Amino acid sequence: MVTHFYDKIGVAVVKLKNADLKVGDKIKLVSSDGSEFTQKVESMQIEHAEIEIAKSGDEFGLKVDKSVKPKTEIFKIS
């Protein structure tokens, strides 16, 4: 779930709940207003350090293709 979004740099702060996520995974982002889009995970960071895998329970920065709102849900689709 997205907890914060930095619009100037296009980065969402994400808290993972149920699954691990890695660079190259395809995800769907779904907001509470019903808008959604899919994208490939290209870049993730924890404390400004690039990571390849985020584990369930991690909070990290995710580069996103479009603007998102807090509470947007993220689903891994591949």
N, C-alpha and C positions, 0 to 999 in steps of 0.2 A: 504494500500500500504506500502511496506517495504521502509523505508527511510535510513536504515543503517543495516549492519550485522557485528556482532562480531564473527569471525570464531573460535577463541580460546575457547569460551564458548558456541558457538552454539545458540546465541540469536539474533533475528531480532528486530529492532526497527520498530514498526508498527504505522501508523496513520490511524485510522478508519474513513471512509467517510459516509457510508450509513446504517450501522446496528450495533447493539450491538453484543458482542461476550462473551461467558462465558466458563469457564473451563468445559470440557466434550463435547463441540461442535466439529463436524468434519468439517475440512476446506480443501480447495484445494488451493495450491499456484502455480501460473502460471507466469513464467518469460517472458520477451520480446523475448527471443530466442526460445520460444515454449516449453521449458522443464517445466514439472509440476509434482507434487506429492500431495498426500493427507495425512493427519495426524489428530490425535485427539489433541485438545488443552489440554495440561497437566499442563502448568505453565505460568502465566502472572504476571508482576510486573510493578508498577509505583513508581519511586524514591526508588527502592530496597525494596518495601513493596509488599508482595503477594496480588493479587486481584482475586476475583472470576468472576467479570463482568467488561468488558471494554465497555464504551458507545461510540456512534458515536461522533467523534471529539476528542476522547482521543488519546494520544500518549503513547505507553507502550512497554515494552520488552516482547517478546514471544519466549519461548524455541522452536526451530525447529529441526526436525529430520535430515535435510540435509542443505547444504550450499545454500544460496539464494543471489540474487543480489538486489541492490536498484532498485526501481520501480516494483518489483515483486508484482503482484496483489493477493489479498487474497479473496476467496469466501467461505461463509458459506454454507455447503451442508447438514446440519442437525440441 
